[in-house]
């Protein structure tokens, strides 16, 4: 599938949980340092076979966008994490003049860097901020439901458990990953996951006890939260910081990662030779990745080279 040229460096991509040909993307001018952001919804089949994805929704924002997430209960609703400390809700079925449909400002004007929508309960999402906190939100409420404190530095990412409706985890510059229950404002588990900042994490979609973390130390570590004194596996192969990590929704043990080394890697953490594939199709830092829930093996990536790629696992992302 031909690549899509975004209006600015890409920071995040998310496949729709409702439509197999819809992809959400967040992009920001000047690498997110200054300037505007752009939220895009791409139709992967708009031009027919062999055609590049086409935007069906495009909304410029006054500040950078660092992450995005689809609603799990409303097919056109999505959220974006902004550099001005806000979380913005958009309805892609409405014209730009009626968006955003909600503007949530509680993160003390520090960057909101991560978002994740609850895939089990489906009526809530969590935001992660450089103000060292996380917040639980309901799209129907004008204020957050709860604030979670405990991290000692910027919180870069959050990820809901695929099995437990009240459990999520967070990744922070304080070098820890923390597990939370929404009924308790304090973390239920603190994992000293890496010796450097933890940038991303994700839960295994098949085993609710398995968590993967990605770090500035160039590695991915896989943990069993029932026995977190040492990682189950350590995946080394990236040349610079690992920006994001995702577990496959279709293949147990498979992990997708992207890095400032400009590559995307596929792993099986249970295998002796864990590295399954390395893709070097971007020419700048790769900041966003995702795997489709609806189409097995369909991958997406977004980079600071302003390119968004969608391709089946095992093929060349640059092949038309």
C-alpha positions in Angstrom: 0.0 0.0 0.0 1.5 3.4 -0.9 2.5 5.6 2.0 0.7 8.8 3.0 2.6 12.1 3.3 1.4 13.8 6.5 1.4 17.6 6.9 3.9 17.4 9.7 6.1 14.9 11.6 4.1 11.9 12.8 3.8 11.0 16.5 1.1 8.4 16.7 -1.1 6.1 14.7 -4.1 4.0 15.8 -6.3 1.6 13.7 -10.0 1.9 14.2 -11.6 -0.8 16.4 -14.8 -0.5 14.2 -13.6 0.0 10.6 -10.7 -2.0 9.1 -9.9 0.8 6.6 -9.7 3.7 9.1 -6.5 4.9 10.7 -6.1 7.8 13.2 -2.9 9.8 13.2 -1.4 12.6 15.2 1.2 14.9 13.7 3.0 18.0 14.9 5.0 20.8 13.3 8.7 21.3 14.1 9.0 17.9 15.8 6.5 19.0 18.6 8.7 21.7 19.9 6.7 24.7 18.6 3.9 25.2 16.1 0.6 23.5 15.3 -0.6 19.9 15.5 -2.8 17.9 13.1 -5.3 15.2 13.8 -6.1 13.0 10.8 -8.4 10.2 10.0 -7.2 8.3 6.9 -9.3 6.0 4.7 -7.0 3.2 3.6 -9.3 2.1 0.8 -10.5 5.4 -0.6 -8.8 5.2 -3.9 -9.1 1.5 -4.5 -6.3 -1.2 -4.6 -2.9 0.4 -4.9 -4.0 3.9 -4.1 -2.5 5.9 -1.2 -4.6 6.5 2.0 -6.8 9.6 1.8 -7.8 11.9 4.7 -11.5 11.9 5.4 -11.0 14.1 8.5 -8.3 16.7 9.1 -8.2 19.1 12.0 -5.4 21.5 12.8 -4.7 22.4 16.4 -3.0 25.3 18.0 -0.4 23.2 19.8 1.5 19.9 19.2 -0.3 16.6 19.4 1.7 13.7 20.9 -0.8 10.8 21.0 -4.3 9.8 19.9 -6.8 7.1 20.7 -10.1 5.9 19.2 -13.2 5.5 21.4 -14.1 1.9 22.0 -17.8 2.7 22.2 -18.4 5.3 19.5 -17.1 4.7 16.0 -16.3 8.3 15.1 -15.1 9.6 18.5 -11.4 10.0 19.2 -9.1 11.7 21.6 -5.9 13.6 21.2 -3.1 14.5 23.6 -1.9 18.1 23.3 1.3 19.9 24.2 -0.7 22.7 25.9 -1.8 20.3 28.6 -5.3 19.6 27.2 -7.1 16.5 26.0 -9.3 17.1 23.0 -12.2 15.0 22.0 -13.2 14.9 18.3 -16.1 13.5 16.4 -14.9 12.6 12.9 -18.5 12.5 11.7 -18.9 16.2 12.4 -17.5 19.1 10.3 -14.4 20.9 11.6 -16.4 23.9 12.8 -18.1 21.6 15.3 -14.8 20.2 16.6 -13.4 19.5 19.1 -16.6 18.4 20.9 -14.9 18.6 24.3 -11.8 20.4 25.6 -10.4 19.0 28.9 -7.9 21.1 30.7 -6.6 19.7 34.0 -3.0 18.8 33.4 -1.4 22.1 34.7 -0.4 23.2 31.2 2.2 20.5 31.0 2.3 18.3 27.9 -0.2 15.4 27.7 2.0 12.7 26.2 -0.1 9.5 26.3 -3.7 8.4 25.9 -5.4 5.0 26.0 -9.0 4.0 25.8 -10.4 1.2 28.0 -11.0 -1.7 25.7 -13.0 -3.7 28.3 -15.3 -1.2 30.0 -15.2 1.0 26.9 -16.6 4.1 28.7 -13.4 5.7 29.9 -9.9 6.6 28.9 -6.7 7.6 30.7 -4.2 10.4 30.0 -0.5 10.6 31.0 1.2 13.9 31.4 4.5 15.6 32.0 3.0 17.0 35.2 3.8 13.6 36.7 0.1 12.5 36.9 -2.4 10.4 35.2 -6.1 11.2 34.9 -9.2 9.0 34.3 -11.8 10.5 32.1 -15.3 9.7 30.9 -16.2 11.3 27.5 -19.6 12.3 29.0 -18.1 14.3 31.9 -16.6 17.8 31.8 -14.0 17.0 34.5 -11.8 14.0 35.3 -13.0 11.2 37.3 -9.8 10.6 39.3 -6.2 11.8 39.4 -3.4 9.2 40.0 -0.2 10.4 41.7 3.0 8.6 42.5 5.4 9.0 39.7 8.4 11.3 40.4 8.9 12.5 36.9 7.1 12.9 33.5 4.6 10.2 32.7 5.0 9.3 29.0 2.4 6.5 28.4 -0.4 4.5 29.8 -2.0 1.2 28.7 -5.1 -0.5 29.9 -5.2 -4.2 30.6 -6.9 -6.2 27.8 -8.7 -8.4 30.4 -9.2 -6.4 33.6 -11.6 -3.5 33.3 -10.1 -1.5 36.2 -6.4 -2.1 35.7 -3.9 0.0 33.7 -0.2 0.6 33.7 2.0 3.7 33.2 5.5 4.4 32.0 7.6 7.3 33.4 10.9 9.1 33.2 11.4 8.1 36.8 12.5 4.7 35.4 9.5 2.8 36.7 6.4 1.2 35.3 3.5 1.3 37.7 0.3 -0.8 37.8 -2.9 1.0 38.9 -6.5 0.0 39.9 -9.0 2.8 39.1 -10.6 2.3 42.5 -7.3 3.3 44.3 -5.4 6.6 43.7 -2.1 4.9 44.6 -0.3 2.3 42.5 -0.8 -1.3 43.3 2.7 -2.2 42.0 5.9 -0.3 41.2 8.4 -2.0 38.9 11.9 -0.5 38.7 11.8 -1.4 35.1 15.0 0.1 33.5 18.0 2.1 34.4 16.9 4.9 32.2 13.6 6.6 31.3 10.7 4.3 30.4 8.9 5.7 27.4 6.2 3.1 26.6 4.5 -0.1 27.7 1.8 -2.5 26.8 -0.1 -5.5 28.1 -0.1 -8.9 26.5 -3.5 -9.4 24.9 -3.5 -13.2 25.8 -1.9 -13.2 29.3 -3.2 -10.5 31.7 -0.1 -10.9 33.8 2.5 -10.0 31.1 3.6 -6.4 30.6 6.3 -5.1 28.2 8.3 -1.9 28.8 10.4 0.2 26.4 13.2 2.5 27.4 15.8 5.1 26.5 18.3 2.3 27.3 17.5 0.8 23.8 15.8 -2.3 25.3 12.4 -3.9 25.7 11.8 -5.8 28.8 8.9 -8.3 29.4 7.6 -8.7 33.0 5.2 -11.0 34.8 3.5 -8.7 37.3 2.9 -11.6 39.6 6.7 -12.0 40.1 8.3 -8.7 38.9 11.7 -9.0 40.6 13.4 -9.8 37.3 12.2 -9.6 33.7 11.1 -12.7 31.8 12.9 -11.5 28.7 15.0 -8.6 27.5 14.9 -7.7 23.8 18.0 -5.9 22.6 18.4 -4.9 19.0 17.5 -1.2 18.6 20.3 1.3 18.3 18.7 4.1 20.2 15.8 4.8 22.5 12.7 2.6 22.0 9.8 5.0 21.6 6.8 2.7 21.5 5.9 -1.0 22.1 2.7 -2.9 21.2 1.6 -6.5 21.8 -0.1 -8.2 18.9 -3.9 -8.7 19.2 -3.6 -11.9 17.1 -0.4 -13.7 17.9 0.6 -14.5 21.4 4.1 -13.4 22.3 4.5 -11.1 19.3 5.6 -7.5 20.0 6.0 -4.5 17.7 8.5 -1.7 18.6 9.8 1.5 17.1 12.8 3.5 17.8 14.8 6.7 17.3 17.1 4.5 15.3 14.5 4.9 12.5 13.4 1.3 12.5 10.4 -0.8 13.4 11.0 -4.3 14.8 8.8 -7.4 15.3 9.7 -9.8 18.1 8.6 -13.0 19.7 9.8 -12.7 23.3 9.3 -16.4 24.0 11.6 -17.5 21.1 15.3 -18.0 21.5 15.9 -15.9 18.4 13.4 -13.2 19.3 13.8 -10.8 16.4 11.3 -11.7 13.7 11.7 -8.7 11.4 13.3 -5.3 11.1 11.9 -2.6 8.9 14.0 0.4 7.9 11.5 2.3 5.7 11.6 5.6 7.6 14.3 8.2 7.2 13.8 9.9 10.5 12.8 8.9 14.1 9.8 6.5 14.2 7.4 7.7 16.9 4.1 5.9 16.2 3.1 2.2 15.6 0.0 0.1 15.8 -1.3 -3.4 14.8 -4.9 -3.8 13.5 -7.4 -5.6 15.7 -9.6 -6.2 12.7 -7.1 -7.4 10.1 -4.6 -9.9 11.3 -1.0 -8.9 10.5 -1.7 -5.4 9.3 0.8 -2.9 10.6 1.2 0.9 10.7 3.9 3.3 11.5 4.4 7.1 11.6 7.7 9.0 11.6 9.3 12.4 11.9 9.9 12.1 8.1 6.2 13.0 7.8 5.4 9.5 6.3 2.7 7.1 7.4 3.0 3.5 6.2 0.5 0.7 6.3 1.6 -2.8 5.3 1.1 -6.5 6.0 3.6 -8.3 8.3 6.2 -10.0 6.2 6.1 -7.6 3.3 8.1 -4.5 2.4 6.4 -1.3 3.7 7.7 0.6 0.7 6.2 -1.8 -1.9 3.3 -0.4 -3.9 
